[in-house]
């Protein structure tokens, strides 16, 4: 499918696209992975070297490796995983949750301020599945007892992070997201109530220009063309488009 779409969507290129940082955000099953794969394929066809980066707080490759090592050393009972009552109690513990948050933020700082910049310096176009704004939403949902947005460490990481050249938010109604999750038989799907909270936070941030918002109910082909139009156009200020007027 990606090859067929790119045959229709490829635009004439006079030079290799410059190294960029591009991010995709949105609730589960909104189509991030599909659009990322299509964009990667198109970039390779233009001679660029795309690099995929999974950038969710607590789930980066480095942090995941650290968690696995800690579970081996401390035991799974001390460091529970999955959406379980034991893990929820662990995350509500002020001391442990603060430690977890501090380590996750430091890890995001390393990724966004050092690793992403290094990749761009090497001429790679980096495509991120989520970015710092997504993590801030995660923090507000999962750690309401901590006002992470006001932490000095978090503000420092945001200030030092590499700035995306293009940020896309795929806006999909929760009911459609749930239907897609069921069709895909996802084993760890987020609960409906949390998904609705996340959707509201995304749309609120989108209204303040955090992303270029795309209606994820559109066809895959149409969304891919819109992404290519933005990526290949001169850099302009982020603005919100294609937002559904009503829910």
C-alpha positions as CSV (number, residue, x, y, z in Angstrom):
1,X,0.0,0.0,0.0
2,X,2.8,2.4,0.9
3,X,4.4,2.0,-2.5
4,X,1.2,2.6,-4.4
5,X,0.3,5.7,-2.4
6,X,3.8,7.1,-2.8
7,X,3.6,6.5,-6.6
8,X,0.6,8.8,-6.6
9,X,1.8,11.3,-4.0
10,X,5.5,11.7,-5.0
11,X,6.3,15.3,-6.0
12,X,9.1,16.2,-8.3
13,X,12.3,16.7,-6.3
14,X,15.2,18.8,-7.4
15,X,17.4,18.0,-4.4
16,X,17.4,15.7,-1.4
17,X,15.1,17.0,1.4
18,X,17.0,18.8,4.2
19,X,17.4,17.0,7.5
20,X,14.3,17.7,9.6
21,X,12.6,16.8,12.9
22,X,9.0,15.7,12.3
23,X,6.6,14.6,15.0
24,X,3.3,12.8,15.0
25,X,0.8,12.8,17.9
26,X,-2.7,11.6,18.7
27,X,-4.7,9.1,20.7
28,X,-4.3,5.3,20.1
29,X,-5.2,4.1,16.7
30,X,-5.4,7.5,15.1
31,X,-3.1,6.5,12.3
32,X,0.3,7.7,13.5
33,X,2.2,4.5,12.5
34,X,0.6,4.4,9.1
35,X,1.5,8.0,8.2
36,X,5.0,7.6,9.7
37,X,5.7,4.6,7.5
38,X,4.4,6.3,4.4
39,X,6.5,9.4,5.1
40,X,9.6,7.2,5.7
41,X,9.0,5.5,2.4
42,X,8.6,8.8,0.5
43,X,11.7,10.3,2.1
44,X,13.8,7.3,1.1
45,X,12.5,7.7,-2.4
46,X,13.8,11.3,-2.4
47,X,17.3,10.2,-1.2
48,X,16.9,11.2,2.4
49,X,17.8,9.0,5.4
50,X,14.8,8.9,7.8
51,X,15.3,7.8,11.4
52,X,12.3,6.6,13.4
53,X,12.2,7.5,17.1
54,X,9.7,6.3,19.7
55,X,9.5,9.2,22.2
56,X,7.1,8.5,25.0
57,X,8.1,9.2,28.6
58,X,9.1,6.0,30.4
59,X,9.1,3.9,27.2
60,X,12.2,5.0,25.2
61,X,14.6,2.2,24.4
62,X,17.0,3.4,27.0
63,X,14.5,3.8,29.8
64,X,12.8,0.5,28.9
65,X,16.2,-1.2,29.3
66,X,16.8,0.5,32.6
67,X,13.4,-0.7,33.9
68,X,14.0,-4.3,32.8
69,X,17.4,-4.3,34.6
70,X,15.8,-2.8,37.7
71,X,13.1,-5.5,37.7
72,X,15.7,-8.2,37.5
73,X,17.6,-6.7,40.4
74,X,14.7,-5.6,42.6
75,X,12.1,-8.0,41.6
76,X,8.8,-7.6,39.7
77,X,6.8,-7.2,42.9
78,X,8.7,-4.0,43.8
79,X,8.6,-2.7,40.2
80,X,5.2,-3.9,38.8
81,X,4.3,-3.5,35.1
82,X,1.2,-3.4,33.0
83,X,-2.1,-1.8,33.8
84,X,-2.6,-3.5,37.2
85,X,-3.8,-2.3,40.6
86,X,-0.3,-3.0,42.0
87,X,1.3,-0.7,39.4
88,X,-1.4,2.0,39.9
89,X,-0.6,2.0,43.7
90,X,3.1,2.2,42.9
91,X,2.6,5.2,40.7
92,X,0.4,7.0,43.3
93,X,3.2,6.6,45.9
94,X,4.6,10.2,46.0
95,X,8.2,9.1,46.7
96,X,8.5,6.4,44.0
97,X,6.5,8.4,41.4
98,X,8.7,11.4,41.9
99,X,11.8,9.2,41.4
100,X,10.2,7.7,38.3
101,X,9.3,11.1,36.9
102,X,12.7,12.5,37.5
103,X,14.4,9.7,35.7
104,X,11.9,9.7,32.8
105,X,12.4,13.5,32.4
106,X,16.2,13.2,32.4
107,X,15.9,10.4,29.8
108,X,13.7,12.6,27.6
109,X,16.2,15.4,28.0
110,X,19.0,13.1,26.7
111,X,16.8,12.0,23.8
112,X,15.6,15.4,22.7
113,X,18.5,17.7,23.5
114,X,21.4,15.3,22.5
115,X,20.3,12.3,20.5
116,X,17.9,14.0,18.1
117,X,20.3,16.9,17.5
118,X,23.1,14.4,16.8
119,X,20.9,12.5,14.3
120,X,20.1,15.7,12.4
121,X,23.8,16.8,12.5
122,X,24.5,13.4,10.7
123,X,22.0,14.4,8.0
124,X,19.1,12.2,9.2
125,X,15.5,13.3,9.0
126,X,14.1,12.2,12.3
127,X,10.4,11.1,12.6
128,X,9.2,10.9,16.1
129,X,6.2,9.0,17.3
130,X,5.2,11.5,20.0
131,X,7.3,14.3,21.5
132,X,7.5,16.4,24.7
133,X,3.9,17.8,24.5
134,X,2.6,14.2,24.5
135,X,4.7,13.4,27.6
136,X,3.3,16.4,29.4
137,X,-0.2,15.1,28.7
138,X,0.9,11.7,29.9
139,X,2.2,13.2,33.1
140,X,-1.0,15.1,33.8
141,X,-3.1,12.0,33.3
142,X,-0.9,9.5,35.1
143,X,0.5,11.7,37.9
144,X,-2.2,14.2,38.8
145,X,-0.6,14.5,42.3
146,X,2.5,16.2,40.7
147,X,2.3,19.4,38.7
148,X,5.1,18.3,36.4
149,X,4.5,21.2,34.0
150,X,5.8,23.5,36.6
151,X,8.8,21.5,37.6
152,X,12.1,23.4,36.9
153,X,13.7,20.2,35.5
154,X,10.8,19.8,33.0
155,X,10.9,23.4,31.9
156,X,14.7,23.1,31.4
157,X,14.2,20.0,29.2
158,X,11.6,21.8,27.1
159,X,13.9,24.7,26.7
160,X,16.9,22.6,25.7
161,X,15.1,20.2,23.4
162,X,15.5,20.2,19.6
163,X,12.5,22.0,18.1
164,X,10.4,20.1,15.5
165,X,10.3,21.5,12.0
166,X,6.8,20.0,11.6
167,X,4.4,18.6,14.3
168,X,1.2,16.8,13.3
169,X,-1.7,15.9,15.5
170,X,-4.0,13.2,14.0
171,X,-7.4,14.1,15.4
172,X,-9.7,11.1,15.7
173,X,-12.9,10.8,17.8
174,X,-12.6,8.4,20.7
175,X,-15.5,6.2,19.4
176,X,-13.6,5.6,16.1
177,X,-10.4,5.0,18.1
178,X,-12.1,2.4,20.2
179,X,-13.5,0.7,17.2
180,X,-10.1,0.5,15.5
181,X,-8.6,-0.9,18.7
182,X,-11.2,-3.6,18.8
183,X,-10.6,-4.4,15.1
184,X,-6.9,-4.7,15.7
185,X,-7.4,-6.7,18.9
186,X,-4.9,-4.6,20.8
187,X,-3.8,-6.4,24.0
188,X,-3.0,-3.3,26.0
189,X,-5.6,-0.8,24.8
190,X,-6.1,2.4,26.9
191,X,-9.4,2.5,28.8
192,X,-12.1,4.6,27.2
193,X,-12.3,7.2,30.1
194,X,-8.6,7.9,29.9
195,X,-8.7,8.1,26.1
196,X,-11.5,10.7,26.3
197,X,-9.4,12.8,28.8
198,X,-6.4,12.5,26.5
199,X,-8.4,13.6,23.5
200,X,-9.6,16.7,25.2
201,X,-6.1,17.6,26.3
202,X,-4.8,17.1,22.8
203,X,-7.4,19.3,21.3
204,X,-6.9,22.0,23.9
205,X,-3.2,22.1,23.2
206,X,-3.9,22.0,19.4
207,X,-6.0,25.1,19.7
208,X,-3.0,26.9,21.0
209,X,-0.9,26.0,18.0
210,X,1.1,23.1,19.4
211,X,0.4,21.0,16.3
212,X,-0.7,21.1,12.7
213,X,-4.0,19.3,13.2
214,X,-5.3,16.8,10.7
215,X,-8.7,15.2,10.7
216,X,-7.8,11.5,11.0
217,X,-11.2,10.5,9.7
218,X,-10.0,11.4,6.2
219,X,-8.5,8.7,3.9
220,X,-5.0,7.5,4.3
221,X,-4.1,8.8,0.9
222,X,-5.6,12.3,1.6
223,X,-3.7,12.6,4.9
224,X,-0.4,11.5,3.4
225,X,-0.8,14.1,0.6
226,X,-1.4,16.8,3.3
227,X,1.6,15.7,5.3
228,X,3.8,15.9,2.1
229,X,2.4,19.3,1.3
230,X,3.5,20.6,4.6
231,X,6.9,18.9,4.7
232,X,7.8,20.0,1.2
233,X,6.5,23.6,1.6
234,X,8.6,26.5,3.0
235,X,8.7,26.6,6.8
236,X,5.8,28.6,8.2
237,X,4.4,29.1,11.7
238,X,2.3,26.2,13.0
239,X,-1.4,26.7,12.6
240,X,-4.4,24.6,13.3
241,X,-6.3,23.2,10.3
242,X,-8.9,20.6,9.6
243,X,-10.2,20.6,13.2
244,X,-13.7,19.2,13.5
245,X,-16.0,22.0,14.5
246,X,-18.1,19.9,16.7
247,X,-17.9,16.5,18.4
